[in-house]
Amino acid sequence: LYGTGMRISEGLQLRVKDLDFDHGTIIVREGKGSKDRALMLPESLAPSLREQLSRARAWWLKDQAEGRSGVALPDALERKYPRAGHSWPWFWVFAQHTHSTDPRSGVVRRHHMYDQTFQRAFKRAVEQAGITKPAT
């Protein structure tokens, strides 16, 4: 997230298909004001993001092997393309480690990492690093 200008919620809702390493861009979908926008993907973030994608792919493969439901899709896409949520490009870059029940459909599936989960981990990392100044 650092160096992109993204809000925390936008970064946590990224899907694999939103990252374009070849063109150095990140597509933020339905950001503030429900608008899509393209952001620069700093070269310095590429190795860390590739590593994160490896972790996400492990979660995706585990879900596939267990026959789990795919990720939720935006708006009417789930009705139009019912199997798309099972495909790798639609998977979350920052997937939650646990499954949860989708309140709209009642389907148990993996969601993206929640803002609060990220903020707690960030706070712990700042404390462990011994940083005394406010960090956001």
N, C-alpha and C positions, 0 to 999 in steps of 0.2 A: 504494500500500500504506500510505503514511503516513496516520495518523489513523483507520484502520479497525479496528485490533486483529488484523489477519490475520497469519498466519505467512507467510513467504516462499513456501513450497511451495503454500500455499492460493491466494495471489495469482497465482502463475504458472500455476496450473491452472484459472483462471477461463475460462469460455466466454462467448461473446457473450450468450447467453440468460440468464446469471447476473446481468447488470447491468440494473437497472430505474431509469432516470433519472427517470421520472414519479413514482415513489413514494420515490425516494431510498434504495434498498436494493441490497445485494449479497447474493446467495445463495452461501454457501460449501457445496459439496457434498462429503460424505465427508471432513470435516475430522478433527481429532484424535478418536479413538474411533469413526471411521466415522459420524459424525453430521453432519447438515445443520444449518445455522443461518443466520439472516438478520442482516446487519450494516447499520449506517447508512452510506450513501454521502455523505460530506461534500460540500456544494455546491462547496467550493473545489477538489475533485478532478475534478468533472464536465468542465470544459474539457480537461484533460489526458487524461482517459480517452476523451473523444470523439475527440481527436487520435490517440490510440493505436488506437482502433477504425478510423480511416481508414487507418492503416498496415496493420493486420491485414486489412482488406478488400482492400487492394491485393494482399497475399500470397494471399488466398483466390481472388480473381479470376484471378490468374496461374496458380494450381494448377488452377482450373476450365478455363482456356483450354488448358492443357497436357494435360488429361485425367488428371490425377493422382488417386490414391486419396484419399478424404476422410480426416478425422481419425479416430482410434480412438474408439470409444464405450465407456462403462462396462458391465461385466458382460454380460448377455444382450441388451442393446439392439441390438447390432450384428447379431445373428442375427434378431431380431424386426423391425428396421427397417434393412435393409441399405443403403439410400440416405441415411439420416439424416446420416451422417458427411460427406456432400457438401454439406449445407445450411449456410447462413451462421450460423444461431443456434447450431450446435454447434461452430463454429470457435473456436480459442483466441484470447483477448484478447492474450496475450503469446506469439505463435507464434515458434518457432525459425526462423532465417533459412534454414536448410538442411533437406534431407530426410534421414530416417534409415530404416533397415530395422527394422520392428517384429519383435522377437525371437520373439513368439508366433505370428504369422501369416506372417512373411516378406515382408509388403507394405511397399513403400517409400512413406512418407507424411511429412507435416510433424507434428512433435511440439510440445508447448509448450516454452517456454524452460526450460532446466535451471537448477536452483538455483545451481550452480557458475558458470554463464555470467553470471547476474545478479550474484552476489557479486563476481566479478572486475570487472565493469563499475562496480559501486558503489564498490569500492575505488579504481579509477582516478579516478572522479569526485571522491571525497573528496580524493585526493592533488592533483588538478588545481585544486581549489578552495582548496588551501592550508590545509585544516583539520588541525590538529595533535592535537586531542582524539580519543579513540576514538569511532567512529561505527558504529552498527548499524542 
